[in-house]
Amino acid sequence: MRTILLGPQRRPTLGSLGLPGPFATVTAGWQEREPDDGELVSLLGGQAVNLALYARWLDVQERDPEYAAGSRALADALAELTEEYQLRLDYALQAVYALQRRTSGPALAEAVAAVRSLDTWQLSRVNEVRGEFFDRLRPHDRPVIASHRSAVAAVLGSAAALIVAGGHVGVLAEVLHLFNVAAALDSPVIAWSAGAMALTDRIVLFGDRSAHGPGHPEVYGSGLSVIRDVVLLPHARARLLLDDAPRMAVFAQRFAPASCVLLEAGTRLELASDGGVLPAGARVLAEDGHVTALSEAA
């Protein structure tokens, strides 16, 4: 499947792609502002149909009380799981950074490996809990959800491409899964920011510049898995301490062999059909903590 990843669209470059329509669009990450897509529609030459996934999600919550109650229970279970993970991650990474200041030997490598194991465990548990939820409530057997899935599939079936905008990555991942977008997708996908993150097999949240100081990058869950073996980093320069090579080295080593890819303004990356091969020139975090073009990476 052809996939094009763009940098943030505050100064839009989408209109310069020259792709033919019609388009299906996802602006669910904007939540209540989902319908405010006039600029996006204009950039697409007026040939766009919004899948309205957030509005569909609200409709499911209202018309299927059993599913809504299950969703709330799932959210509570995932929040508890995340709190435990964050606590363990804090101690594990403090150990990594302390060792990093003293040595580059086996003890440091083992400490990073322990963090990698914790990340793997978290992703597995999140996917397991979500899988149990879907097995129990079986969305495809629920009339309200099945009706929305059918409508979404019909729009995607006539679209020349799917456009996924940014916003709240958790909301995007939720609605893309609920309405089974991956199963109905047979056309190119263009996405940016959180929309691009929601296409991956591992969503990583990050932010080094909060008011409370640098936070730990953490595994959130799985997106559509249209793109594999990459960790996408929108607004990387603004959100990460890229000049702190030791810190960035830990970041890159945690998620290797996946490539940690910067998505900055003006970025355009077209991926191979298998969703995992990045083009030469893609800017990534190398395992020494420096930003480099992919062709230059060791």
N, C-alpha and C positions, 0 to 999 in steps of 0.2 A: 504494500500500500504506500503510495506516495505521501510523504509527510513533510510539511514545511514549517519550521519553527522560526518565529520572529522575535525580535527584541520588543520591549515595551512600546506601546503605540500612542504615547502622549503626543508625539509628532508622527502621525500615521504614515507608514510606508506600504500598508496593505494595498492601497489603490494602484501602486506601481507594479504589482505582480502581473497584471494583464491576463488574469485567468477568466475564462468564459463562465457565465452562470448557467442556470440559476444556482443559488447557494442556500444551504440550510445553516442557520446560525444558532449559537448557544451563548447567551449572555446571563445565564443563571447565577454566575459568580457575583453579579451586581445585586442580587437578591431583590429587594423591593424596587430597585431601579431597572429591573430586567426589561421592561417595555421601552425604556428611553434609549432606543437604538437608532435614532434618526441619522446621526453622523455615520454610523457603521453602514446602514442601508445605502446612504449616499455614496460612500466609498466603493460599494459593490454595484454601483450603477442601477440601484433600485431593484435589483434582481435577488432579493433575499426574503426568506421565510424564517421567522424566529421560531424555534422549536418550543419556546415557552416552558422550559423544563422546571423552572422554579414555580411558576404558576400551577403547573401540573402537580408538582410535589405538594403544594398547599392544598390543592383539590383532594389529593389522596388523604392528607391528614384530616380533612373535614368530613369526607364521605366514607372513610373506612376507619372507624374508631378503634377496632382491634389492631389494625396495622399501626395506627398512630401511637397507641399505648405500647406496642412492641418496640417501636422506634425510640420512644423515650427511655424504655428500659435498656435498650442497646446502647444509647448514648451514655447512660449512667455507668454501664459496665465498662465501656471503652474509656470513660473518664477516669475510673478507678484504676484500670490497667495502665493508663498513661501516667498517672501520679506515681505508681510504683516504679515504672520504668524511669521516669525523670529522677526519682530519688537515687536509684541504683546508678543511673548514668552520671549524675553529679559526682558521686564518690569515685566511679571508675575513671572519669576524665580528669578529676583532680590528681589522681595517682599518675595518669599519663603525663600531665603537664609538669608535675613535680620531678618525675624521672627524666623527662626531656631536658630539664635544666641541669641534670647531673651526668647523664650518660646517653650514648647512642647505641648501647649494646643490647644483648638479648633480653634483659629485663624490660626495656622500653618496648621492644617488639612484642613481647608477651602481654604487656599491659594494653597495647593497641589491639591485639588479637582478642583480649577479653571484652573490649568495647564492641568490636565487630560481632562477637558472639551474642552480646546483649542486644545489639541492633537486629540481628537475625531472629533472635527469640521474640522480640517485640513485634516484628512484621508478621511472623508466623502466628503469634497469639491473636493479633488483631484480625488477621484473615480467618483464623479458626472461629473466633467469636462471631464475626460477620457471617461466615458460612453457616454456622448453627442457626443464626437468626433467619437467614433465607430458607434454610431447610425446614424450619418450623412453620414459617408463615407463607412460604411458597408464593411469591409475588405473581408468577405467571398464572396461578389459579384464582387470583383475586380479580373480580370483574372490573373494578375501577382502574387498577393498574394495567390489566390486560388491554383495556380500551385505549389508555394513553399510549401504551407500547405500540399498539397497532397504528395509531395516528402518527407517532414519531417515525415508525418504519416507513410509512407511506410517503412522508415528506423526504426522508433520506433517500428513498428509492428513486425519486425524480430529481435529486440534486446532483449537480456536477462536482460539488465540493462541500465539505463541512468546515465552518469557521467557528473556532472556539475562542472566545475572548477571556480576559483575566478576571480578577476579583477574588472571592473567597474560595480557596482551593478545596476546603472540606466540603462545601456545598456543591461545588462542581463535581467532585468525585462521587458524592452521594447520588446526585440526580442522574449522572451519566450511567452509573451502575443500575439504579432502580428502573430506568426506562430502557435498559438493555441496548444502549446505543452501539456498542461494539459489534453485536450480532447483526445489526442492520446496516453496518457501514461497509460500503463497497466503492467509495470514491475518495479522492485525495482529501487530506485534512490539513488545514492551516490553523495554527494556534500560537498564542503568545502568553507570556507571564504565567499566571496560575493556570490558565487554560492549557498551556503546554505541559506544566507539571502534572496535570490531571490525566494526561495520556500515558504516563510512565508506569513501570511496574513497581517503582518504589518512590514515594513522595517523601522528601526530606524538608522539614521546616528549619529555617535558619534566620538569624538576625543578631549581629554583633553590636548594633548601635542603638539599643534601647536605652531608656532613661535609667534603667537599673544596671546598666553595664552589659558586656557581652553575654549572650546566652549560648547554651549548648545546642548545636544542630541535633535534631531528633527525628527519628523515623515516624511518620504519621500513618502510613498505610499504603495500599496499592491503588493505582489509578486503573485506567482501561488496559494497560499493558500493550498498547499499540506501539509504544516505544520501549525498548528494553536495554538494560545495561548502561543507562545514563542517569545521572542525577542533575536536574536542571536548576540553574541558579539565576533567576531573573533579578534585575537591579543589583547585580553582584557588587559592583563598586560602591554603591550607596549603602548596602546592607551587610557587607562582610569587611573584616579588617584584612584586606588583601595584601597589605604591606607587612603583615605579621607572618613571615614565612613559616616559622615553627608551628604556629596555630593552624595555618592552612595545610601544612604537611599532614597533620593529624587528621584533618577533614578529608583530604584526598585518600589517605591510607585506610581510613575507616570504611570507605565505600568502594575501594578498588576490588575487582578490576573494572567496575563501572567507571565511566568517564564523568567527572564533575564539570559540567559545561556552563560557561557564562553566557547569559542572554542579556546583552546590553542594547541600548538604543542603536538602531541601524543594523543589528544582527539579522542575517537570513541564512538559515541552514536547511538544506534539502537532504533528507535522509533516504537511504536506499530502501527498497521495497520491504526488506525484512525488519525495518524499524530499529536496527541496532548499529548500523555502520554510519559513522559521522563523516562528513566531507573534510578534506584537507583544509586547514586554515581555521577550523573551529577552535575557539579559545577555551582552554581547559585548565584546571588546577593539576599541575604535575605533583608527583608524590614527594618532591622536595619542597613543596609549598609555593612554588612560583607559578605565575600565569604564563602559559606558553601556547603557541599554535599547535594543533594536534600533530601535524607532521614533524614538529620539532621535539615532541615528547619522547622521553626515553622508553 
